[in-house]
Amino acid sequence: MAAAKLTRRTAHQLLQRGNAGLRKLLDTLGDCAIATALRNLGGHDINLLQQAYQQTDPERPTVVFAYTIKGWRLPTEGHPGNHSALLTAEQMRTLADTLGANPDDPWAAFPAGSLESRLCEETACRLRRPPAPANPPPSPPIQLGRHHTGTLSAQAALGRFLLDLRRDAPQVAARVVTVSPT
C-alpha cells in the first residue's frame, strides 16, 4: 500500500502543470487502481523491440535494454533484493496455477504445434543472426606495471586493476565488460 500511495503522489507531481481532466480522473481512483494503471505497461512493446533489433549491427555484439518490472505479479515484485529472492514451494504452486502450468515441471515446453510453440519458433527464426567471426583474443599481460600495497576494498582494488590494465594492455581492457547485479 505504501508503494501505491507513492505512485499517487508521483502521478500528481507529474500533473502539476498538466491536464485538469486527468487530475480529476486520478482523484476518482483509489491508490491501488492508480498503481496498477501506471505500472502495468502490458509487457514489452514488440514493435519497438523489433525496431531496436533491426537497427543493430550484425557484425558486433548487441545489448538491448528493455523496461521490466522484476518479479511481476510475484510477492517479490519490484523489491530491490528480488534478484536473489527465491519463491517458496507454495508461491511456486500459486504461480503455476495462475499461469496454467505444472508446478512439478516448471520448464516444460509449450505443446508442439500450439500457437505458443509456433510463436516461439517464429521469433527464434526472426531473431537468429549469422555467427560473428571469431577474432583471436589478445594475450593478457603476465604482470601490470604497478604493485599494490595496503588494504583496499574489493571494489577499489578492481577499479585500480582495470585502470592499470587499460594503461598497460588497452587491447585487453577493451574486451572487459563489468556487470553489477544491482
Stockholm file with secondary structure:
# STOCKHOLM 1.0

chainA/1-182         MAAAKLTRRTAHQLLQRGNAGLRKLLDTLGDCAIATALRNLGGHDINLLQQAYQQTDPERPTVVFAYTIKGWRLPTEGHPGNHSALLTAEQMRTLADTLGANPDDPWAAFPAGSLESRLCEETACRLRRPPAPANPPPSPPIQLGRHHTGTLSAQAALGRFLLDLRRDAPQVAARVVTVSPT
#=GR chainA/1-182 SS CHHHHHHHHHHHHHTTTSCHHHHHHHHHSCHHHHHHHHHCCCSCCHHHHHHHHHTSCTTSCCCCCCCCCTTTTSTTTTCTTTTSCCCCHHHHHHHHHHHTCCTTCTTCCCCTTSHHHHHHHHHHHHHCCCCCCCCCCCCCCSCCSCCCCSCCCHHHHHHHHHHHHHHHCHHHHTTCCCCCCC
#=GC SS_cons         CHHHHHHHHHHHHHTTTSCHHHHHHHHHSCHHHHHHHHHCCCSCCHHHHHHHHHTSCTTSCCCCCCCCCTTTTSTTTTCTTTTSCCCCHHHHHHHHHHHTCCTTCTTCCCCTTSHHHHHHHHHHHHHCCCCCCCCCCCCCCSCCSCCCCSCCCHHHHHHHHHHHHHHHCHHHHTTCCCCCCC
//
